[in-house]
Amino acid sequence: MRKPYTTTPPVVMTIAGVDSGGGAGVAADLKTFAALGVHGTCAVTALTAQNTQGVTAIVPTSPEMVVAQIEANVSDFGCDALKTGMLATAEIVEAVYACVARLHLKNLVVDPVMIATSGALLLAPEAREAYREMLIPVSTVITPNVPEAESLLGHSLHGVDDLPAAARELSHQWEPGPEAVIITGGHCVEKGEATDVLYERKTNRVHYLLGPALETGTTHGSGCVFAAALAAHLSAGAPLLKAAQAAKQFTTEALRYGLHLGAGVGPVNPMWNLVQKEETR
């Protein structure tokens, strides 16, 4: 008789929006968690109607419902790490911050989602200050892409050489502030490399996360997958640098095995390892 399955995996929660096309947000996060062997829970912050060509409608969840989901998850499953994605409104940002503080949640990865790949606005303008004043200061690590980093900094970045100083500047804007900042460099590819820059505040060190710049039209959800993979590795006890390197490698493969679906920007594939296994049979 087969023994019962008794493994207790780490638990990671995503607090994000639902992408009806399944390429980003909660769907991408939960697939990433599953692929990396952790159990994923979720608190849905918004419903979106979208596909590979754009976002056609957004309905934010009430802050009260976001809090209820977080509390239900934590009270029963616990939470070894969490990541935030699309938070939509200032009220939701404030509600999430209050839960993080009250429930003493650790390993908080903040992906400051502001604009969709298609250009659709996913964050109310007044919510940016809520991010700055509440959630980012208590985060473990933030993972803005270049446009998001520019928005948080208030000035432009012109290439990979600008990213170390920008990451350092972001880290020291707040007190206590995030332990680390990772600026993902997919928007400023140079010499065939997509370089992410990690700045660790405690050691004042900069690390470069290198990966090939893949020529693919399947990049939708890549930021979500990177932040989710980072949270998954942190939940399992990995040191920050190793967690970031592993998340970079995982995301590169998710891009390499992206799904050519729809008429626009296709989704990355967090289940790429299943495809890889099929290819090696």
N, C-alpha and C positions, 0 to 999 in steps of 0.2 A: 504493500500500500504506500502510495506517495505521501511523503511527509508534508504537513502544511507549510505554506510560505510564511515565514515569520520575520523576515528582514524589516527593520525599521529605518527607512531612509531619512536623510535631512528633509526638512520642510521649508519651501521657499514660497513666499506670497508675491504675486504681481498685483499692483494697484494701477489699473490702466483701462483704456477704452477698448471696445469691441470693434474690430474691423470686419465688416460683413463679408469681405472677400477672403478672409482668413490669412492674409499675408503679414500683418503686423499686429501690434497691440497684444491683447490677452491671448489670442490664438497662437501667435508666434512664441510668446513667452512660455506657455504651457507645453508646446511641442519641444522647445529647448530644454525645459526642465526634465521632461520625460526622457529625452535623448541622453541627458547627462546623469540619469539615475537618481534624481531627487523628486520628491512629491511636490507638486505645484498646487497652491490654492490661489484664489483670485478675489479681488474686490473690483467690481466694474464701475468705472467712473462716467462712462458715456456710451451711448449707442451711436454708431455711425453707419450710414449707407455709403459704401464706396466699392470701387473695383480698381483695376489696374490703370484706369484713365483719370480717376479723381474721386473726390468726396462730394456727394450730392446732398447730404443731410446729417446733422448732428443733434442729438438730444442728450444733454448732460443728466446724470443721475443726481438725485437730491443728496446733499451732504449727509443727511441723517441716514440714508440707505448705505452710503459708502462706509460710514462708521459702523453700522450694524453688521455689514459683511466682514469688516476687519475684526470686530470683536468676536463674531461667531467663529471665524477661522482660528484666531489666536487662542481662544478659550478651550478649544478641543484639540486642535492639531499642534499648537505651539507655532513658533516661527524662528527658524535659524538664520534667515536672511530675507530681505524683501527688496523689491525694486519698484520704482514708480515710473510710469510712462505718461500718457496723456491724462492730465488732471483737469483740463478744460476751463475751470473757473477759480477765482480767488477763494471762494467759499469752500471748494473741495480741497484746495491746497491747505487752507487753514485747518480743515477737519482732519486731514491726514497728518499734519504736523502735531495736532493735539493728541492723536492716537499714538504716534511714535513716542511722544514724551510720556504720556500717561501709562502706556503699556511697556515702556522701557525696551522698545524693539531695537535690535542690533543689526549690524551689517546692512545698513541702508544704502542702496545704490539708487541715485537720483539721475534718471535720464530726462533732462529738461525739454520734453517734447513741445515744440512750439508751432512748427510748420510741417505739413505732410510733404512727401516726395513730390506730389502733384502741385504743391504750392498752396494748398488749402490751410487756412488758419485754424490751429487746433488748441490754441490757448488764448483766452480773453486778454487784451492788453493790460488790464489792471492786475491780472494774476501774476505777471512777471515780478512785480514788487513783492507779492506774497511769497513767491519762490525765494527771492533774495532775502527777505526779512525773517522767514520762518524755516522753510524746509532745508534749503542748502546749508545753513549754518550747523544743522544737527546731523548732516549726512556723513557717511563713511567715505563715499567717493561719488563724484558727479561725472557724467560721461557726455558732455555736449559735443555735437559736431561743430564744424567751423562756423556756420551761420548762427548757431545757438550761442557759441562762445562770443561771437561778435556782439550779439544782442545783450548778453550779460555784461560784457566789458564796456560797451558803448563806443567801440571803435573797430576799424577794419583790420583784418589779418590778410597778409599778402603772400603767404607761402609757408612751407614747412619750417623755415628758419624762424618764423614769428611764433611758432607754437610753444616752445619751452617758456619763453617770457610770459606768454598769455596764460599758460597753465599756472605758472607761479603767481601771477597777478590775481587770477581768479581765486586761488587757494587762500591768499592773504587778504581778500576783501572782507572776510567775515571772521567773527570771533565767537565761539571757538573755531568755526569753519570746518570744511571737509578735511579728512585726513589725506585725501589725494584727489587730484583732478586728472582725468584722462580726456584729452581732446582727440576725437577720432578724425583722421585726416583724409577721408574719402573725397572731400571737396577740393583738396589741393594736392593731387597726385603729381609726383615729380620723378623722372628717370625710371618709370615703370614700377615705382614703389608706392604703396598706400601706407603711409607712416602715421601711426598713432603715437601721441606723446603723453607719458605718465609722469606727473610730478608728485613726489611724496613730501608732504609738509614737514614731518618729523625729522627726516634726514636731509632735507633740502636737496634731494637728488632728482635728476631727470633721467627717465628711461625711454628708449625708443622701441616701439613695438612694430616690427617690420613685417610686411607681407606683400605679395605681388598685387599689382593693380590689374585686376582681371577685366578684360573687355567683355562685359556682359550687360544685357538689358534687364537683368533680374536682381535688382538691388532693394526692392521694396521690403521693409522690415529689418534691414541689416542693423540699424541702431538698436532696435528692440532686442534682437537676438544677441548682440554683443553684451548689452547691459544684463540681460537675463542669464547668459552664460557666466558672466562675472559674479553675479549674485549666487548662482548655483555652486561655483567653486569656493566662494567665501563660506557658504553654508556648511561645506564639508571640511572646513578648517584650513584651507590653503592660504598661505601668506599672500598679501596683496599682489606683489609683482608676479608670482607664479600664477595666481588666479587670472590676472590680466593677460599674461602671455597665452594661457590656455584658452581664454575667451577669444583672443585675437585669432588663434589657429582655428578654433571651432567656426568662427564667423567667416573666415576665408573659405573654408570648405563649404559652408552653407551658400556662399556666393558662387563658388565653382559649380555646385550642383543645383543652381537656381532653376526655378520652374518656368518654362516658357509658356505662360498662360495669358490669355486676354490680348487686347490690342495696344496696351500701354506698357508701363514698367512692371514686369513680372515679379513675383515674390521670391525671396531667398528660401532655401530649403533646410530647415533645422533638422530634418530627418535624413540628412545626406548620408549618414553612416549606413542606413539600410540600402541605399542605392549602391554605395561602395561595396557592400557585402555581395550584392547580386552580381556586380561586375567581376568580382574575383572568383566566382563559382566556376 
